[in-house]
Amino acid sequence: MKTTNLSFANQVILGGGIVCLVFMFFGFAATEPLKFVLGVFVGGICSILNFKVLQWTCEKAIKMPSGQVPGYLQTRYFMRYLATGVIIYIAIMIPWLNIIGVLLGLVATKVSIYITQIFSKKGVSTKEA
């Protein structure tokens, strides 16, 4: 049987999708499950896209001259967080989205990073150090 190793970024993206599905499953216990599930979906998509933009930013920054990197990274950082703020504002204003669901979707990628790190540490032997 052939096994494939996913890159860290792909593990995080896949894990973010799985975390969103788990959040959606628990959302059916909410007062308005459809709004909650849509909120998690919107937040999860935005979170995954935000992570992908971060990946592209880092890849591009590595190839840039060192003098341009700080300004480039600061600008991209600000733009990503501004976009997240706009998403939260829109979620508050749109009545068919649950803001708690959107916020949970937005943290799905972060939860996925923690889970990925926990499972990758289990495969590392402490005797190697």
N, C-alpha and C positions, 0 to 999 in steps of 0.2 A: 504494500500500500504506500502510495506516494504522499508525503506531507509537504505542505507549503508553509513557509514562514511569512506572516504579514509584517510589513513595516510598522513601526510604532504609530505613525500617523494613521495608517489604515486600521490598526487595532483600536485606536481611540475613536475613530469615526464609526466603526462597526459597533463598538461598545456603547457609544452615545446613542445609536439607534436602538440598541437593546434596552438601555436604561429608559429611554422614552417609551418604549413598549410596556415596560414594567409600570412606569408612572401612569400610562394610559389605562392599564388594567385596573389599578387601584382607583382610578378616577371614576369608575362606574359606581363607586360608593358615594360619590359626591351628589349634591342636591340637583345640579344640572350637569349630568355626565357628558352630554354632547359638547357643551361649551368648554368643559374641562379638557376633554380629549383634543378638541381643536386647539386649545391654548397650548397644550403640551406639544402637539404637532408643530405649530407655528414656532414656538420657542425652540424646539429641538432642531428644526431646519435652520433657524437663524444661528443657533449655537454651532452646528456643524459647519455652516458656511463661514462663520467667524473664525473657527479653528483652521479651516482650509486657507483663508486669507492670511492668517498668521503664518502658516507653513510657507505660502508663496512669498510673503514678505521676508522671512528669514532666509529662504533660498536666494532671493534676489540680493539681500544685504551682504551675503557671503561673497558674492561676485563683484560687489561695488568697491571703489577705492575707499580706504579707511576714513578719509576725511568727510565723506558724504554720508556714512552710515548712521551716525547719531541723529542727524536731522531727519533722515529718511525714516528711521525707526520711530522717532517721536511723532512724526506726522501720521504714520500709519497706525500707531497706537491710539492717538487721539481720534482718528477717523473710525476705527473699529468700535471704540467706546461710545462715540457719538451715535453711530448706527445702532448700537445696543440700546441707548437711551431713547432713540426715536422709536424703536420697536416696542419698548415698554410703554411709551406715551401712546402709541397707536393702539396697543392692547388695552390700555385703560379706556380709551375713547370708543372703541368698537364694542357694542353690546353683546355680540355673539362669541366673544372670547373671554375666558376666565383668566384673570390676571395671575392668580396663583398657579394655574396650569402653564401659562407662558413662562413664569419665573422658574418653575421646575424644569421645563424644557430647556431654558437657557443654562441651567446648571448641569444638564445631563452630560455634556462633554467633560466637565470638570470631574464629575463622579466617575466617568469612564476612565479618565487619566489616573485617578487614585486606584481604581480596581485593577487597571492594567499594571500599574507599578507594584501593587501587592502581589499579584500572581507572577510577575516576572522576578520578584525577589525570592519567591519560594524555590525557583529553579537554580538559584545561586548558592553555592556551598560556602559556608563560613570558614572552612579550612583553607580556602584559596588565599586569604589575606594573611 
